[in-house]
Amino acid sequence: MQIKVLECRKFSSTAPIIPHPRTVCDYEIDLEIGEPRTMVIDGVSTIVKRGDVSVRFPGQQVYSIGAQSSILLTVDFSGKKTPNGYNRSIAKTLQPLLQNDFLEDIKGVLSPVSEYTFLPIYEELLSLSPNDCEAAEALIFELIYKIKAEYFRKKLRANNS
């Protein structure tokens, strides 16, 4: 599997965002670094706060309510897209869904134990040169496994409550 980082950048908007639904075209794995806001994914509202990771798949409908400060990470698992001039807000073709049960569990918003759990991976991704594809791919795998581990910890805590 060839993984490409289409976009990894910090995004901030201090003005409240007017809800404007859009269709997710590629896999989005964003880290919240600002104040809490509401995110609506496929009609389900969730409060996202600093340290939360939101994972959205192609075809989902998404919008936010409130000011936003995030590290945006958009990934191509098909290996067919190019990062040149990529912008997730511009309508384009949907990436084919990856048939992978491992990823399916991590869809949605995950609140880790610490707000700093995922930050080092995102900071490293931000610092990579666009040509460092192998390091980016390894970091994406690390991120996905870490998200999956947090998902299982959360599930275990819920079952033991």
N, C-alpha and C positions, 0 to 999 in steps of 0.2 A: 504494500500500500504506500503510495506516495502522498505525503501530506504537505500542503503549501499554506503558509500564512499569507492570507490575502491582505490583512490589515491588522496592525497592532499600534494603537495610538491612544493618547490621553484625550478625553473629551470632557468639556465643561460647559454648562449652560446655567447661568445664575438666574435668568428669568424663568418663571414657571413655564413649562412646556405645555402648549395647548395639545390636548389629546388628538393625535393624528395617526390612526392605525396604518401599519404597513405590513406587507408580507415579507417574512424572512426568506431570503434567497439562498443563503449559505449558512453553515454552522457558526453560531455566535456564542462565544464563551466569555462574557464580560465580568469584570471585577468592579464592584462598587467601591469608590474611595471617598465619597462625600456624605452628605446628610441623607437621612431616610427620605424615600419617595415611594410612590405607588407605581408598580409595574403591572400591566395587564397582558397576560399571555393566553391566547385562545379564550378570552372572556373571563379568566380567573385572575382576580386582583390579589397581589401580594405586596406587602411592605418590604422593600429592600433597604438594607442598611450597610454601613461601611464594613467591608470584608466579605460580603455575600457575593456569590458567583451565580450568574444566571446563564443557563444553557438553553439555547433555542435552536430548533431544527428547521431546515427548509420547509416552507409551506405554512408555518405557524403565523398567526396574526398577533402583533405586539404593538403596544404603545405605553408611554409613561405619563404620569401626572406629577408635576413638581420639578424643581431644579435638579439637574443631573451632573454628577461628576463620576466618571468611570474610566477604566482602561478598556477600550474596545478591542476585542480579539475576534477576527473572522477567519475561519479555517476552511480549506478545500480538501476534502477526503477523496475526491474523485481524481485529483491530479490533472484536471483538464482546464482549470481556470488560471488566469494570470493576475498577479498583484498589481501590474502596471496601471496606475490611475484608478485603482479600485475605490469605490464609495458605496457603502451598503444602503444609503438612502436613495440611490438611483435604481429604478426598476430594471431588472435583468432576468435572465433565465434562472430557474430554480436548479440548484445542485441536486443530483439524484440522492435519495436517502440511502445511507449506508445500512445494509442489512446486518446489524450487529446488536445482539441483546445486551452486550456489555455497556454500550452507550445509552441504550434506551432508559435505564434506571436513573441516569443523571440529568434527564430533561427537567427543566424548571429552575427553581431558585433554591440554592443550598446555603444555609447559614453555618459556617464552621465554628468550632469551639473558640478559636481566636480570630480576630479580625485581620491578623497578620499571616494566617496560614498560607495563603496563596500569593501574597504580595511579592516575595522574592522571585518566584517564577515569572511573574508579569514584568518585574523590573528587568530581569535578564532578557526576556523577549524584546522589550523596548530598546535595549542597548545593542541588540544584534544588528549587523549590517544586512542589507537586503539579500546579499549573496550567500549568507551563512545558512543555507537551507538544511544541512544535516543537523546543526545545533538546534535550529528552530523545531525540526521534526522531533528530536529527542525531548525538548522541553514540552512540546504538546503532549507527547506520551506521558511524561512525568506529571503534567497537570491533570490529565484524564485519570490516571491511576490515583492521584491524591484526592481528586473529587470523588472518585468511587470509594476510597477508604473512608472519607468523611460521611458519605451516604450510608455506608454500612454501620459506622459508629452511631450515627443519628438513629438508624433503624433499631440497633441493639438497645440504645438508651430508651427509646419509645416502648420497646417490648418488655423492658425491665421495670418500667414505671407502674 
